[in-house]
Amino acid sequence: MNDKPLSTLNIALLNLRRKVFRTMGLVLLAALLAFTLLAGSVLSQSLDNGLNNLSQRMGADILAVPYGYEANVQGALLRGEPSTFYFDELTTERIAAVGGVIDVSPQLYLATLDSSCCAYPVQLIGFDPQTDFAITPWVSQTLDAPLTAGQIVIGSSLSGEVGQKLEFFNKSFVIVARLEKTGMGFDTSVFMDLDSARQLAQYSKRAGGHPVADNANLISSVMVRVQDGLNTKDVANDILQSYGKDGVRVVVAEDMISDVSSSLRGLTGYILVLIAILWILTVGVLLIVTAVTINSRRREFSLFRVLGATKGKLMRLILCESSIVSLIGTVAGMLAAALVVFPFSTFISMQLGLPYLQPSLPVLALLFVLCFIISLVPACLASIYGAVRIGKLELSRTIKEAE
């Protein structure tokens, strides 16, 4: 005989299979809660990591850029959006003379049309290794020697290995290092020395209409570091008052980080509200379904009692059914969240337009455990409620209902 013993688990499985639509609905609800909880938690933590990393890696207190390109430089830094813009290199010396400015360093931004490293345009960033204080400190972590002509450092999201050559505008460069993931636009950017970037612009197929082709002294931005103890915004205003009429505009790093932080708080708030609503909804639905189920199964429970099942046995049956549904739904939801969040992290970060850096493995493991536990709480509450309802059934009443 293939009959299975009437254990609590087997009876629970038979009951769930008998009510397949109800079971699938509860599994789907549990999966939706687990999916939202895990995906939302990873998303929030990744954005928080990205913001912290942005604060640590900015380096400059102020970014001086040409008029009308404030959003472009922020897009390049935060999201890696390729952009090309210029003003005269003399701006570097002028800004250096402003009171409160202790360090300045020029940068050159050049957007590629295509390249062998990827199927989409990337941002080339030229910087001066002699004066730079914003990029060099963390690029040097992967380099044994200063960056020289013909060498490039690539972001973590670009394809290519150290020693491999990449070609931009028909000129080859050797990859000497790959940056660790930053969660910023630097992940899809290529870094080279300033002279190489200027030469590259002259090699461009568009050289005839390219400003740098005619004027090798053009730059895209000036990184500015302010003396400790001074108000950064006051220095930024001084720069504007001195050179605003010449088309110079400023982006204050503190303000940019504050804007990102505000966007992050708003997005995180929506995520938390959604999770709370789903959690409360799940608890409510499970309690209602449990009450209706117990009421509709009074005759079934009566027969179990007549056959000798104790109240404890019935309580364990309800607990087992709720646990099976919740476990299947939670595992399915968390697996679906993992399949969406991790493989498509780059796409998600691009769509959000915010610094996005996924947590480390230990943090991810902790998030998985916490989300798993929190996702099971509604089932535990429903089981407790069901056990209490079962416990209130009177033996004489249940026997009469069975007759």
Phi, psi and omega in degrees: 000145180258010181296134179271149178297147183278064176280166179301319181295314182295320178296318179298316179297319178296318179296319180292322178290328181291326178250066191294321182291318176297318180297314180296324178296317179291322177297317180296320179295315178296322179293320179297318178297313181295320179298310181296320182295312182288313181298317179295321180293315179295319180298312181297316181293323179294319178293321178295318177298318179298320179294316179298320180292324177298316180298322183283329189259354182302313177077309182268149175273329183221143173242119176266128185223163177295155180304131177090358184245020179299317181291328181295317181291326176292321177296322178293319182286317185275320189238357180070027180286117182301135181206152179226123179203154189215154159211178189288143181295338178300340177301327180299312180293323180296315181292326179298336182274354180287139181299136180094346179273125182251335180216141174222150178206130181278155174223154179233124180255133180220122179269130178274158173275317176198170179198170181280352182273343185194169184264014182216162180298148177233163180265121173265132181237115176263133179224160182265106182301337182285328184244348187294139177229358183261319184260319185306317183304323181260343171290323181295343178294338180249001181240142177270341182218160180300150179292133181240176181301138179084000180247147178223156171242131184251154177287164187294335184272356180268147180276146182139145181246158178301131183097341179282154179258139174240148183244128175233124180052044176068018176237132184270144177227148180260131177283121180253348179194157174236130181285151170292157181297133182249341185079006182246184178295343179297339181293337179243026181244161177239132183249139178210170179287159188299319181297320179296321179296321179292319178295322181296320177299323180288335178278351185302148176295342180261021188306328182300328181248013184267125183304320183291338179294331181259338182222102184285358182261009179281147176225174182254326181203164176235121176277132185236133174245132186261147179300138180301139178095344179267153178282118183300320182293328177294317179295320178299319178295323177298320179296317180296316180295326182280321190230008177300323180293342178268009178089018179265131175235160184235149172239118180275123184302321180299319179292320180297317179294322179296319178297317178297319180297320179296316178297321180295316180297320179296314180294317179298322178298316178297320180297314181296320179296317179298317179297316180298316180297314180296321181295313179296319179298317180297315178300313181299314181296317181296321178295317179295313180298320179297315180297314180295319181296314180296320180294320181283344182252020181299320179295319178300314179294327178296317179296320176300320180293319178298324181282000174107003179288136178276167176298325177298322178296317179294321177299316179294329178295313178298317179298319181294316180298314180296321182294319180297312180300313183293319181296314180297314181294318181295314180297316180296317180295317180291323177295317178297320179297318180295323181288339179267313188288314188282310180294334184250029182297320180295317179296318180298315181296323179292322181289325180286328181070026180230155175304132188221113182226113184294148181295163176289167182301315178300320179293319178298318179299318179295319178297319178300314182296313182296316180295323179297314181295313182297325180292334181275345183301314179303320179294322178296317179296318179295322179294317179298316178299316179296321179296320178296317179297318178296318182297337181274353179292133179271136183300313183296323181291318180292326179291319179295323179293334181279339183284000000 
